[in-house]
Amino acid sequence: MVHNVTWPTWKELQSNTIIVVVASVIISLIIFVMDFGFGITGDSKSFWKGAMGFIYGLF
């Protein structure tokens, strides 16, 4: 199996690492925005309850 493995070059490794880091940051920001927007705080005394908390507060 040692002879069948093709290791990436240093340039390919750096490129792929940057892609993974950027994708991870983008996904984490999307999750943060959704979490903030929907108000998933777990605390009923919180100032910001999100869009859903605002809608539920109307009724």
C-alpha positions as MATLAB code, in Angstrom:
seq = 'MVHNVTWPTWKELQSNTIIVVVASVIISLIIFVMDFGFGITGDSKSFWKGAMGFIYGLF';
ca = [
       0.000    0.000    0.000;
       2.959    2.343    0.461;
       3.594    2.338   -3.269;
      -0.028    3.118   -4.218;
      -0.402    6.225   -2.071;
      -0.082    9.591   -3.782;
       0.746   12.311   -1.302;
      -0.305   15.890   -2.081;
       2.349   18.451   -2.774;
       2.949   21.249   -0.265;
       1.149   23.730   -2.560;
      -1.910   21.456   -2.895;
      -1.976   20.926    0.863;
      -1.922   24.662    1.519;
      -4.615   25.305   -1.065;
      -6.928   22.632    0.299;
      -6.347   23.797    3.876;
      -7.363   27.344    2.958;
     -10.510   26.030    1.276;
     -11.454   24.026    4.385;
     -10.819   26.964    6.736;
     -12.840   29.394    4.605;
     -15.724   26.929    4.272;
     -15.685   26.295    8.037;
     -15.825   30.025    8.796;
     -18.665   30.580    6.331;
     -20.709   27.687    7.736;
     -20.112   28.824   11.327;
     -21.218   32.374   10.423;
     -24.380   31.030    8.782;
     -25.159   29.004   11.906;
     -24.468   32.046   14.121;
     -26.791   34.266   12.065;
     -29.549   31.655   12.133;
     -29.072   31.123   15.869;
     -29.156   34.866   16.542;
     -32.062   35.446   14.184;
     -34.276   32.777   15.641;
     -33.292   33.689   19.196;
     -32.048   30.350   20.447;
     -30.714   31.687   23.734;
     -32.228   29.301   26.240;
     -32.840   32.221   28.612;
     -36.347   33.630   28.935;
     -34.981   36.853   30.524;
     -32.772   37.625   27.540;
     -33.225   41.011   25.827;
     -33.066   39.572   22.297;
     -35.400   36.679   21.693;
     -34.961   36.667   17.930;
     -37.536   36.797   15.185;
     -39.507   33.867   16.527;
     -39.507   35.296   20.062;
     -40.819   38.589   18.705;
     -43.594   36.822   16.788;
     -44.543   34.690   19.793;
     -44.558   37.819   21.968;
     -47.244   39.365   19.775;
     -49.776   36.684   20.666;
];
